[in-house]
Every structure is written in structure tokens, then in C-alpha cells.
Amino acid sequence: LPHLLHICSGNLAVAGMQSLLLGALLGARNTLKLPANRPPRLEQFAARVSREIAEVTMLTGKAVDFAPYDAVICYGSDETQQVIRNRLRGDQILISHGHKV
């Protein structure tokens, strides 16, 4: 099974919810990197997905080891996207959702 890391921005929790749900429905192993502000709805949603569909591991803090993941789905600033892109191996997939305006 692919192992996905979902990195969510603090100002758009619904995007993280959608990403996590799609990963769970695909049958992937899912890890959710919570934003610093830890939106309660996002945590509650992840806990419910973990109970009812597929296990979800939740990470907090700034440091992330990207090595175990096959793909990273990231919501955040263009700067955040670039930092993450620079930390991934060549065989890892990055699906980035940066600044759109």
C-alpha cells in the first residue's frame, strides 16, 4: 500500500479533510501533518476517518522525516512547497497545492 503524507495549511482545513478522505478511500496508509493552529474540526475528522474507514496517524510539530512516504500532498504557501520539494527523494511524488490567486 502506498504511504501518503498529507500536510495541511491552518487556514483551509477542508482541503486537508478532502485529501485525507481520498487517501483513505484509495486504501493508502495515511499520515496527517497537522498545522500549528490544530483546527479542532480537522483533528475530529481525522479521528473519525481512522475509526470508520482507514487508520490515520497524526503528526504535530515542525520537523517531518519525509523518508517513509511514497507521496506528499501539501497545502500551503509557494515557499512551503519549495522547501518540501527540496527535501524529497527523486522517487517520491509531490502533489502541491500552493498559492492560487
C-alpha positions in Angstrom: 0.0 0.0 0.0 1.3 3.5 -0.7 2.1 5.6 2.3 0.8 9.2 1.9 1.7 12.3 4.0 -1.0 15.0 3.9 0.4 18.4 5.0 -2.5 20.8 5.8 -2.5 24.6 6.0 -4.0 26.2 9.0 -6.4 28.4 7.1 -8.1 25.8 4.9 -8.9 22.7 7.0 -11.4 21.4 4.5 -8.7 20.8 1.9 -6.9 18.6 4.3 -10.1 16.7 5.1 -10.7 16.1 1.4 -7.2 14.9 0.8 -7.3 12.6 3.8 -10.6 11.1 2.8 -9.5 10.5 -0.8 -6.3 8.8 0.5 -8.4 6.6 2.9 -10.9 5.6 0.2 -7.9 4.6 -2.1 -6.8 2.3 0.7 -3.5 4.0 1.3 -1.7 4.3 4.6 -2.3 7.9 5.7 -0.4 10.3 7.9 -1.7 13.8 8.6 0.7 16.6 9.5 -1.4 19.0 11.5 -0.9 22.7 11.2 0.4 24.7 14.2 -3.1 26.0 15.0 -4.5 22.5 15.0 -8.1 23.1 13.8 -10.4 21.0 16.0 -12.6 20.0 13.1 -9.6 18.7 11.2 -8.5 16.6 14.2 -12.0 15.3 14.8 -12.4 14.4 11.1 -9.1 12.5 11.1 -10.1 10.6 14.2 -13.4 9.6 12.6 -11.8 8.6 9.4 -9.3 6.5 11.4 -12.2 4.8 13.3 -14.5 4.2 10.4 -12.5 3.9 7.1 -8.7 3.6 7.5 -6.1 4.2 10.1 -4.7 7.7 10.2 -1.5 8.7 12.0 -1.4 12.4 13.1 1.8 14.4 13.4 2.4 17.7 15.2 5.4 20.0 15.4 7.6 21.4 12.7 10.1 18.6 12.0 9.0 16.0 9.5 11.0 13.0 8.2 9.9 12.6 4.6 11.8 9.3 4.1 8.9 6.8 4.8 6.4 8.4 2.4 5.7 7.4 -1.2 3.9 10.7 -1.8 3.4 14.0 -0.1 0.2 16.1 -0.6 0.8 19.6 0.6 -1.4 22.6 1.0 0.5 25.9 1.8 2.4 28.8 0.5 4.7 28.6 -2.5 7.7 28.9 -0.2 6.5 25.9 1.8 6.0 23.9 -1.4 9.6 24.7 -2.5 11.1 23.7 0.9 9.3 20.4 0.8 10.2 19.7 -2.8 13.9 20.2 -1.9 13.6 17.6 0.9 12.1 14.8 -1.2 13.9 12.0 -2.9 13.6 11.7 -6.7 11.3 8.7 -6.4 8.8 10.5 -4.1 5.8 12.2 -5.5 4.8 15.7 -4.5 1.3 16.9 -5.2 1.4 20.6 -4.3 -1.4 23.0 -3.8 0.2 26.4 -3.3 -0.9 29.9 -3.8 -3.6 30.1 -6.4 -4.5 33.8 -6.6 
